[in-house]
Amino acid sequence: MRIGFVYDLRDDYRALGFSEEALAEFDTADTINEIEASLTRLGHDVERVGHGRSLAAQLVAGARWDLVFSIAEGVSGRSREAQVPALLELFGHPYAFSDPLTMAATLDKGVAKRIVRDSGVATAPFWAAADAAQADSLPIAYPAFVKPIAEGTGKGCDNRSRVDDRASLLREVDRLTRRFEQPVLIETYLPGREFTVGILGNGDDAHVAGVMEISVRQDAEDNVYSFENKEKCEAFVSYALAHDREAGIAGERALAAYHALGCRDAARIDLKSDAAGFPQFLEVNPLPGLHPSHSDLPMLAAMAGIPFDSLIGTIVDAARGRYALAQASPGARMRHPR
């Protein structure tokens, strides 16, 4: 197929003065090169489109592809991950990954947890607060964990995130709401094992690709899977595929959450166990990182015997199947996705 490749490149935004933390969810040139190379090896003709504004300009000018493969996170707003898919739907253009509603709902951790909880998937008790005054009125159970409500890559999470009393809660809520200019999510602290689950496919074909346990090493600066530890994961984090009963429950609950949130083609879902050893839903990433050796989904896929090209090909095939696109149909018009 002719594939339009949409992405947010770190270097493009670094030149505009973005901080390293602000760049965390954007991709490196290495990631872009690796994905393009994989798509090419799979037999596709890849055209680099760039970020969402570049996509908009090209669509207006009449550019079309058989499929758009977008890993663009967007720049601002709690619905930023929905911007590219919404634009593509406006132009009736086929694309990979989840639709705008799912992208927007999953970026807001509180919204995602309400949907998952109401569908019957276990998640720890949680509250949302716009500021310290609102947090002060909530019936918080301690210890608790505090993080920005609409950020990824561990941003805002460190040793201060676990709070054991009201004074530390209010201090952390005030710090995070000022720093990130958004509400925070407060949830009952989960002391157990941490898992991330890769899901591939759609409908009855959706399945668990692997369950990976994440363990922060004792010599890490933070004892949580923080922004710093994720950026330096080779030194501070251990990863292992898990197959025991607890991991099996994590996989079952992740798949149920995937369906409840309407995810498509692929996603990565995070869970953490309570004191009794039962995994609880934390959050979902419907645009999982795709660096072959640094991102969680390709890492767990490789551990499960799924090479990088097979992973990318499975995602593309899942998207193509939703639109019933023929491989040799340049500029094929979108059919109603299943």
N, C-alpha and C positions, 0 to 999 in steps of 0.2 A: 504493500500500500504506500501511498504518499502520506507521510505523517508530518504534521506541523508540531514542532517541539517548543513548548512554552515553559518558561522558567524565570526565577528571580536569581540573578547572579550576584554573589556578594561583592565582587569587584565593582560592579556598576553602582552600587549604593555606597560603597566605601568612598568612592570618588566624590560623592555628594555630602560627605561628612558624617555618615551614620557611625555610631559607636559599634564596637565589636559585639556587645550584647545585643544591640538592635539588629545586627546582621546574622544572629545565631540561627534563625530559621530559614535563611536563604542558602543557596547552594554554591559550592566552590566550582571553579572551572574544571577540576578533576572529575567531580560528579557529573557535570554536563557532558564532558568528553566520554566518560564511561557509558552513560546511557545511550548517547548517540551511536557509539561504536557497537553496542549490543543490538540496538534496533537495526543497524546496517548489516550486521552479521546475520540477523534473522531474515534478511532479504528485503527490508523496507527502504524506501527513498526518503531520507530525513531532511527536512528544511528547518533550520533554526529560526524561530520567530522572535524570541526574547520575552520580555515581560508583558504584562497585561495591556499596557497602553500601546505597545507596539502591535500586539494582536488586534486591538481595536482599530488602529489605523489601517492595518492590512485587510481586515474584514471589510471595512468601509470602502477600500479601494478595489474590492472584488476578489481578493485571494481566497482560495478554498483548498482543502485537502481531503483525503478520504477519512482521516481521523486526526484529532488534536490530542497529543499526549502532553498534559499539563501537570507540572509539579510546582506551579507558581503559588506562593503563599499569600500574596497581596501585601500591601504596605501598611495600611491603617484601618482602624475600625474593627468591631467585634465580628463583622461579617466579611472580613477581608478575603478569607479563603473561598468565599462564594462568588467573588467578583468575576473571575475568569469563566467558570461554568455558566453563570447567569448571562454573560456576554455571548457565549457560544449558543446558548438556548435562544437568545434574542435573534440570532442569525440562523437558527435551525441547523446548527453544525454538529456532527457527531464528535464525541470526546470521551476520553477514558476517565475513570474514577467517579466519585459520587456527585449527586446533583446539588444545586445551590442550597436547598433546604437542609440537607444533611450536613453540608459543609458549614453552614452558619450555626446549626444547632450543636454540632460537636465541638466547635471552637469555644463556645460558652460552656464551661465545665458544669455549671449549675443546671443549665437546660438539659444537657446530655444526661446527667445523673437523674433528673426527674423522669425523663422518658424511659431510661433503663429501669429505674426503680418501679415505675408504674407498669412496666411489662413483666415484672416478677423476677428480675435479675438482682441479686444481692449487691448492695452498695452501702458503705458506712454512712451513719447519720451525718447530715451536712447542713450548712447554713450559708447564705450569701450576705455580705455586708458591704455597703457603699462607703462606709467610713467607721471610725472608732466609736462614734456615738451610737450608731446603729448596732454595732457588734456588742456594745455594752448592754443592750436590751435583750440579747438572745440567750436562750437557756443552754449554753455551751457545756458539753461534757468534756472533762479533761482526763488525760492529755489530748490536745487537739493539734491539727496540722493546718497551716495557713499558706495559701499561695494565690497569685493573681488568677482571676477567673477566666481570662482569655489569652493565655500565653502558652507556649510550648517549649520544648528543649530544656526543661528544668529551670527556665528563667524565673527568678524570684524565690527559688527554693535553696535553702542552705541550713546550717545548724540552728538558725534563729526561727525556722519555720515551725518546729515543734514547740508548743507552748504548754505550760503546766499550770497556769493560774490566770486569773483575769487581768492582772497588771501586765504580764508578758503578752497576753493576747492583744490587748488594746495598743500596746507599743508596736507590735508587729503589724497589726492592721493599719495603723496610722502610717508606718514606714512604707508599706507596700502600695497603699492607695495613692500616696503622694508620688512615689517613684514611678509607678506604672500608669497612673491616671485612669484607673478602672477599679471596679469592685474586687473583693477577694472572695475566695471560697474557703470556708472553714469546715473541716470534717474531723470526726473522731479519729484519733491516731490509730493506725493499724501496725502492730509490732511484728507481724509475721513475714514470711518470704514474699519476695517481689517477682512477678512474672510479666513478660510481654508475650502476646500471642499474635501470630501472623495468620490472617484469614485471606483466602483467595477464592474468587468465583462469585456467582450470583444464584439466587434462588436455591433450588434443591442441590445445585452443584457446588454451592459455597461450602468450604471445608477448612479445617485447621491445618495449616502448613507445618506448624511446629509451636511448641511452648518452650520459651527460653527463660531460665531463672537468672536474675540480675543480682549480683552481690557486690556491694561497695567494700573495698579492701580497708583494713584497719588503719593503714598509713595515709588514707585519703584525708584531705583537709576538711571536707564535710562528710558526715556519716549518712547522707541521703544521696539519691541519684540526682544531683544538682546540675546546674548549667556548667560549672567548672569541671565536675567529674565527667560529664558527658563529652565535653570538649577534649578532655585528656583521658578518655576511657581506656586506652591501651595501658596506661600506667596505674589507674586507680579502680578499675572495675573488672570483675570476673563474670564471664558469661558461660552458661552451660545448658544444653538441651535437657529438659526435665520430662520424665516419663511416669512418675509415681502417681498415686491416687490424687494427691493435692493438685498436681499439674493437670491431671485429667479433668478435674472439676474446673480449673481455670480455663481450660480449652472449651469446655461445654458452655460455661457462662460467657466467655468471649464471643462465641458463635451466636448465642442468643442475643447478646447486645448488638452485634453486627446487624442482625435482622431487625431488631427493634428500632435501630437508628436509620435503617434504610441505606446502609453502606453498599457500595457497588465495586466490583472488580477486585479490589484489594484494600486492606486496612490493617493497622496494628493496634491492638487493644491492651491496655495496661491494667493489671490487677495486683492487689496486695492482700495477704491473708491476715485475718484477725487472730486473736490469741488462741482460738480453738483450731486454727489451721484451715479455715474456710476462706478461699479467695473472694475478695470483694472488688467490684468494678471501680476503677479510678477514672479512666478517660480513654478516648479513642482518637487515633490519628488517621483520618481518611485519606491523607496525603503523606504516607510514610516515607521517611528518608530512604534514598535508593543508592547511596554510595556503596559499592560492592563490599568493602571491608570495614567501613566505619559505621554504617547505619544498621539499626537493629533488625529490620525485616530481612535484608539480604544476608545478614550474619546468621540468623536463625534458620533461614532457608538453606544456606550452605551446610549448616550442621545437620539438617534433615535430609541432605542428599539432593537438594534442588540447586543446580548451578545458576549463576547470575543470568545467563541468557535465557534459561528455561523460566526463571521467575518473570523477567520482562516479557517474554513471549506469552506466558500464561495471562498476564494482565492485559496485554493487547488483544489476545484472543477472547477474553471475557468481555471486553468492551465491544469488539467487533461482533460478537454473538448477540449482544443486546440490540444492535442496529441491523443485524443480518447483512453486513457489508460483504460484498464479493471482493476477493483479493485483487482482481484485475478490473477495478471499476473506478478510475480516476474521477474525483469530484462527485462520487455517489451521493445522492440526496438522502437526508436522514429519514429513516422510518421510525415509527413510534417505538421507543425502547421498552423492552419488557421489564 
